Amino acid sequence: MLNEAAVRKSKIIYWSSGIVSICGIIFEVLFGALGSYILGDGVKQYTLTISLFLTGMGIGASLSEKVMKNLIITFVWIEFGVAVIGGFSSFTMFGITAISPAGTEAFYLYFITLLIGGLTGLELPILIRKANQIGVTLNKSTARVLFSDYAGGLIGGLLFVFLLRPQFGMVKTAFLVGCINLAVALIVLWLFRREIRHCALHAVIGLTIGLSLIIGLFFGEEMAFNFEQKLYKDPIIHMQESSYQRITLTNEGEDVRLFLNGSLQFSSTDEYRYHEVLVHPTMTFVGDAENILILGGGDGIAVKEILKYEEVNDITLVDLDPAVVELANTNRHLLELNEGSLKNDKVHVENVDAFQFLENTNMWFDVIIVDLPDPDNEGLNKLYTKEFYSLVRNHLKPGGAAMIQATSPVFATEVYWTISETIASTGLFTENLHVDVPSFGNWGFIMASRESIDLNQLDITVPTKFLTEDIIPGLTTFGKDEDKEIMDDNGEPVELKPNTLIDPHLIQIYEKAWKNY
């Protein structure tokens, strides 16, 4: 029979296993989120971080065979290491990104992922051995510790997604979880103090680590903000971590810029060139458009352009992230740009995925504006597939038309024409346009309709800053270096294939096109 002290210690081991497992899974998904934000391609980064983390756990578990003595103090120092390395991981990642050569941040992220995974892999076998030493049978102790570990993994994932990332952001989350690891180490150190030599010295070291983590918890985000400021040309005036992305607003003089996950969405100095081409050719081509659907465009600027048409009765704006819409409705800089358009009675906002919205709605629209971010990850890629554009086609009224932003035909020529080919594969007629937007460069759009498209006789009746009837036909002319006839490195024509959910090859084309920009 186990005495009361042994039972209490075994329970501490089980609880410690569960808590450090929660911390481990939070660090694992945190590293994936950091990679997605800073390095792009979320699926790739999450795949690499999960793979490296699990590999590290395997290495750690293997190395644990060499740890047969001083199990508790070894566990305590493992937690000290996780607390320091994991706690400062996000803060350091932003610093390295801001001041180090390109590529350094990727090496650092993958290294600490492997390292934290290795330390996590060391923890579990050590706790199991200690439980056995206390006197719990092997099968029972192993099963209980494994249960605590796996159950903790689920809790950690849920906490990160629904609480930590949206409420604390990536820098504070890392410091907070590091503090939890440290707290577990100090509690275990205290309960097993009679078994440990120089316990007070270990405690002092742990408390020193704790002080540094608490300082980081309260001041690290501000310092990381200064690091991140170096990534942007202009001063940051607003930054937040929503449930879906990092939202950054900068301002220098008259220039206000919105960035989502580090990618520029617009500059106030020339956004009118982009939005006028996005909206007015389609609205004028359809004529008397009453029901409008905008997919994306949570900043409200496209809505502002559409509200210039008195015949419009209803505008449905679908933007996944309510934080973007909230910012557009409250930030004075954005309100000046969008003129409070999202507060208009004609506008109805739906914070759902665009693909899901089109699948579930039974509404038809005269005009559909697709103003979504570029397809740089799997989540966005599905919004550039034949399946998605088929849904767009199915919700166009007879005589209706859509306009799709489609990245740059100069910087990403194959990407642009692949999107065009994908839209055309649904049976829609297409017309290709592009315009110079100084903050972006040359930018492309694709207009689509069930009917053939003629842009030569349009009559723009609303006020514009840039677009005229005479300019529109010229927007359909492409130079040799941006035309559909694309050659590979061997001088052979590139075959353009529609992008589909089954064959999402657009992501690889996009990565290749933009890697040097």
C-alpha positions, 0 to 999 in steps of 0.5 A, a space after each residue: 500500500 502506498 502511504 499518503 505522501 507517495 499518493 500525493 506525489 504521484 498525483 502531482 506527477 500526473 497533474 504535471 504531465 497534463 499541464 506541461 503537455 498543454 504548454 507543449 501543444 500551445 508552443 507547437 501551434 504557436 510556432 506554426 502561427 509564427 511561421 504562417 505570419 512571418 514566412 507565409 503559406 500556413 499549411 507549409 509552416 504548420 506541417 513543418 513545425 508539427 513534423 519538427 516538433 514530433 521529431 524533437 519529441 522522438 529524439 528527446 524520448 530516445 535521450 531520456 534513456 540516459 537519465 536514470 538518476 536525479 529524475 526530479 531535478 532533471 525534470 525541473 531543469 527541463 522545465 526551466 529550459 522550456 520556460 526560457 526558450 519558449 517564453 522568449 520565442 515569439 519576442 526573439 522571432 520578431 527581433 530576428 525578422 527585423 534585424 537579421 538577413 533573410 532566411 535567418 528567421 526560418 532557421 531560428 523558428 525551425 531550430 527552436 521548434 525542434 529544441 522545444 520538441 526535444 525537451 518535451 519528449 524528455 519530460 514524459 519518460 522521466 515522469 513515468 520513471 519517477 512514478 514507478 520509483 514512488 511505487 505505482 505499478 508500471 502499467 498504471 503509472 504509464 497509462 495515467 501519465 499518457 492520459 494526462 499528456 494526451 488530454 492536455 494536448 487537446 486542452 492546449 490546442 483549444 486554449 490557443 485557438 479560442 483564448 490565448 491567440 485572440 486575447 493575448 497575441 503571440 508575444 504575450 502567449 509565449 511569455 504566459 505559457 513559459 510562466 506556467 512551465 516555470 510554475 510547474 517546475 517550482 511546485 515540483 521542486 518544493 514538493 520534492 525538496 527533501 530529495 534535492 541537493 542545493 534546493 534553494 539554489 535551484 529555487 533562486 535560479 527559477 525565481 530569476 527566470 520567473 522575473 524575466 518572464 514576468 517582465 517580458 509578459 508586461 513589456 515584451 509586446 511593446 518591445 516586439 512592436 518596436 521590432 515589427 515597426 522596422 518591417 514597415 516603412 511608416 509608423 504603426 498606428 494600430 495593431 491587433 491579433 484577431 482570431 484569423 490574422 494580424 491587422 496592422 495600420 500605418 500612417 505617414 502624412 497623408 498615406 494610410 496603409 492597411 496590412 493583413 499578416 504583413 501583406 499590403 491591402 491598400 495605400 490611401 494615396 492611390 487606392 482609388 485606382 485599384 477600387 475604381 477598376 475593381 468596381 466601375 467597369 462591372 457596374 457600368 457593364 451591367 447597368 441598373 444593378 440593384 443587388 450587389 455581393 462583395 466577397 472580402 473588402 471589409 475595409 469598406 472602400 469598395 462599398 463606398 464606390 458602389 454606393 455612388 450608384 443610386 439604383 443599388 438597393 442592397 449590398 451584401 458584404 462577406 468578410 470572414 474577420 469581424 475585426 477588420 469590419 470593426 476597425 473600418 467602422 471605428 478607426 478615423 483614418 479608415 472612416 475618412 477613406 470609406 466615408 462610413 459606407 459600412 454603416 449605410 442601411 443598404 449594407 449587410 455584413 456577413 462574417 463567414 467564409 466566402 466559399 461557405 456563404 456561396 454554398 449556403 445562400 439562395 440569393 442571386 446578384 447583379 454584380 459580384 465583386 471578389 476582393 480577396 487576399 492573394 492565394 498564398 495559403 491553402 485556406 485562400 487557395 480554395 477561393 481561387 479554384 474552379 469550384 469557387 468560381 462555379 459558385 460565383 457563376 451560379 449566383 449571377 443573375 442573367 446579364 450579371 457580371 463579376 470582377 475578381 482581383 487576380 494579383 499582378 500580371 507583371 510580378 506573377 504572370 503565370 499566377 494571373 493567367 492561371 486564375 483567368 484560365 480557372 474562371 474561364 473553365 467554368 463556362 464564363 466569358 472573361 475579359 482581362 484588365 490591369 492598372 498601375 497602382 504605385 503602391 502595388 505595381 501593375 495589378 490585374 483583374 478579371 471580369 466574368 459574365 455569362 454573356 460576352 463582354 465588350 468594354 468599348 462602349 461603357 458610359 461611366 456616370 458616377 464621379 471618379 478620380 482616375 477612371 474614364 470611358 476612354 481609359 477602360 479599353 486600354 486596360 485590356 492591353 497587355 505587354 509581351 512580358 505580361 501576356 498569356 503566352 508564357 515560356 518556361 526556362 527552356 523556351 517552351 510554352 507553359 500549359 495553363 491548367 485550371 486550379 481546383 480543390 483536388 489539384 491546388 497547384 496555384 499555391 506553388 506557382 504563387 510562391 515561385 512567382 513572389 519569392 524574389 519580391 
